[in-house]
Amino acid sequence: MVCYLSKSYKEVNSAGSKAKMDIERIMEDLGFRNVGLRQALFSNAVIAYFYTLFSVLKGIFCLHKDDVLVLQYPLKKYYSFICNAAHWKGCKVITVIHDLGSFRRKRLTVEQEIARLNHSDYVIAHNKKMKGWLENHGCKALLGTLGIFDYLSSTMASAPEPSETFRVLYAGGLSLRKNAFLYEVGKYIHSSCRFSLYGNGFELENAAGKEFFDYMGFVSSDDLIAGAQGDFGLVWDGASVSSCTGDFGEYLQYNNPHKTSLYIRCNLPVIIWNKAALADFVRENGVGLCLDSLEDLDATLAALTPEQYQTMKRNVVAVSDRLAGGGFFTQAVMDAIETLKKERNDC
């Protein structure tokens, strides 16, 4: 039997919670068995801690020999314990990576992270770049890739009227501390685009070229899908417009930002840093533009023909349908199960 372990979450709308809750729902739809407690939402940290603890203990008790257990990583202090208990009961463990603590948050050393992941039998990395990083740093588990995170929502994307200039949508942290590039990019905009910003904390008065910005404030993901005011979604991080720098920029070379999936579910082609790991996905699927620098944004959009844009839009709709149906995780986890089954039969 293929099993998974549900847990408590603080909120629905954060990227981390949304991605994990979506994967739980996909596993439920696939007929996998939740061996833990039911999925729950708790804002109280103490209640959430004990709820997840009891879910872990129940899950271990309910596992049977030859079960396959799918875990979502990180699982804080429980991960190694659960893997060891599952192996003691004769089970295999598949791990789906959401975040690596040894990167931007620096909560673990690389050695500690790899040691944890080596408790798993099979690890689903975000993409080929992350898979290569894990292999190069000593991960001994079998490795596969997700491709991109799915994004479940029954909301239909809007079809806004075309505008004279391209509107570049950015959703996320808008403060000067987190994304200083937003306060500089206006210097390089002339007439080919303007920005629609969704999120909290944008200081419009401090932004260069503020006349090119429309600050929309925070909206829920479903509301954004239903009414996104944009023609492209921007995936960029850090202080610089010329590249993605610092811890966030380095991490972009290996991870799959969840906002990329949100943009595609809004039926928006993506603009992404050329060295980002997901740039390969964008190129291969024809769903956007890859730039070395945002200094080139205005000129790149000015040169884009209506036919090229409509081709990207059609490709985006096809990928969006697959994201809405959980197609990428389904493929990744079924590949993992098949690989473990073949390995067991070969022994």
C-alpha positions, -999 to 999 in steps of 0.1 A, spaced: 0 0 0 12 35 -7 8 58 23 13 94 33 14 113 65 -9 144 68 -1 172 93 -14 205 106 -8 238 87 -9 274 99 -26 289 68 -38 281 34 -25 310 14 12 308 21 33 292 -7 48 265 16 14 254 30 -4 255 -4 22 233 -21 21 207 6 -17 207 10 -20 203 -28 3 173 -28 -18 157 0 -49 162 -20 -33 147 -51 -22 116 -31 -57 113 -17 -71 114 -52 -46 87 -63 -60 64 -36 -30 66 -13 -38 60 24 -33 87 50 -18 69 80 -18 100 102 -45 123 115 -67 143 92 -52 175 76 -59 204 99 -53 242 102 -41 256 135 -27 291 141 -17 282 176 19 268 174 15 247 206 -16 230 193 -1 225 159 30 209 174 11 183 194 -13 176 166 16 168 142 33 148 169 2 126 174 -2 123 136 34 110 134 29 85 162 -4 72 147 12 70 113 41 49 124 17 25 143 -5 21 112 23 12 87 26 -24 75 54 -44 60 60 -36 23 41 -3 25 56 27 7 55 59 27 56 93 10 69 121 31 71 159 24 104 175 34 112 193 56 92 177 84 112 194 111 125 172 139 104 142 130 119 133 96 148 110 105 127 94 133 99 85 108 123 72 82 140 49 107 107 37 121 93 30 86 124 10 77 122 -9 110 86 -20 100 98 -31 65 86 -1 45 102 21 18 103 59 20 98 84 -8 107 120 0 93 150 -18 115 181 -13 98 214 -8 127 234 7 164 228 15 173 243 49 210 245 40 204 273 14 187 306 21 177 300 58 210 283 67 193 262 93 214 232 85 248 226 71 250 208 38 264 178 55 234 177 80 209 181 51 224 153 31 226 130 61 189 135 67 179 129 31 200 97 30 174 82 54 151 81 24 150 53 -3 140 77 -31 141 115 -32 120 136 -56 141 168 -62 126 200 -78 145 197 -111 176 184 -127 198 211 -112 187 202 -77 191 165 -85 227 172 -96 234 192 -65 222 164 -43 243 138 -62 274 160 -60 271 165 -23 267 128 -14 230 119 -15 229 81 -18 191 78 -22 176 71 -56 167 104 -72 140 117 -95 126 151 -104 93 169 -101 97 194 -130 74 221 -115 50 222 -86 13 216 -94 -12 242 -84 -47 231 -76 -76 255 -79 -111 253 -93 -109 290 -102 -108 298 -139 -82 323 -151 -95 355 -165 -90 368 -201 -82 405 -196 -84 429 -225 -50 434 -242 -33 466 -234 -11 489 -255 20 480 -233 28 447 -217 20 445 -180 45 426 -159 30 411 -128 50 404 -97 35 387 -66 53 382 -33 74 401 -8 76 437 -20 97 453 8 130 470 1 147 445 24 136 414 5 134 425 -31 153 457 -36 154 451 -74 118 463 -76 130 498 -65 156 500 -92 141 483 -123 120 514 -131 152 531 -142 153 508 -172 117 511 -183 107 535 -210 75 526 -228 72 489 -235 59 477 -201 46 486 -167 44 466 -135 14 453 -115 26 445 -80 6 421 -57 16 417 -21 24 437 11 50 462 19 57 481 -13 70 517 -8 59 533 -40 75 567 -31 109 550 -29 108 533 -63 126 546 -93 102 552 -122 72 550 -99 49 561 -128 54 526 -143 40 508 -112 5 498 -103 4 487 -66 -25 463 -62 -20 452 -26 -25 417 -13 -50 393 -29 -56 356 -23 -43 332 -49 -78 323 -62 -86 360 -66 -53 365 -84 -61 336 -108 -96 351 -114 -85 387 -120 -47 390 -126 -39 423 -142 -9 413 -163 5 398 -195 36 382 -179 46 369 -145 80 378 -132 103 353 -113 132 373 -98 148 376 -64 173 398 -45 188 432 -47 200 435 -82 183 440 -116 214 427 -135 212 392 -119 196 373 -90 221 378 -61 226 367 -25 211 337 -8 178 340 -26 195 344 -60 218 314 -54 187 293 -43 169 302 -76 196 283 -94 183 251 -78 147 254 -66 112 257 -81 96 289 -69 59 282 -63 50 316 -77 60 303 -112 32 277 -109 8 304 -98 16 327 -127 10 298 -152 -23 290 -135 -32 327 -142 -24 318 -178 5 342 -178 38 335 -197 68 338 -173 98 361 -174 126 344 -154 163 348 -148 183 329 -174 204 311 -148 174 300 -127 168 262 -126 133 267 -139 146 286 -170 151 252 -186 114 243 -181 104 277 -195 125 272 -226 115 236 -232 78 243 -229 78 276 -246 60 293 -217 80 326 -214 112 346 -217 146 340 -200 167 371 -194 202 377 -181 193 411 -168 161 431 -162 180 460 -178 170 441 -211 133 438 -202 120 469 -220 139 462 -252 130 425 -252 93 432 -248 95 459 -275 108 434 -299 82 407 -291 56 402 -319 19 395 -312 23 361 -329 52 352 -306 32 362 -275 1 343 -286 22 312 -291 35 315 -255 -1 320 -243 -13 288 -260 17 268 -245 9 283 -210 -27 272 -212 -16 236 -219 8 235 -190 -18 252 -167 -43 225 -173 -17 199 -163 -8 219 -131 -45 221 -122 -49 183 -125 -18 174 -104 -1 160 -134 35 167 -125 35 153 -90 15 123 -102 41 114 -128 70 119 -104 56 98 -76 44 70 -99 80 69 -114 93 67 -78 70 38 -69 78 19 -101 116 23 -95 113 10 -59 92 -19 -71 117 -28 -98 146 -25 -73 127 -49 -49 120 -74 -76 157 -73 -87 169 -82 -52 
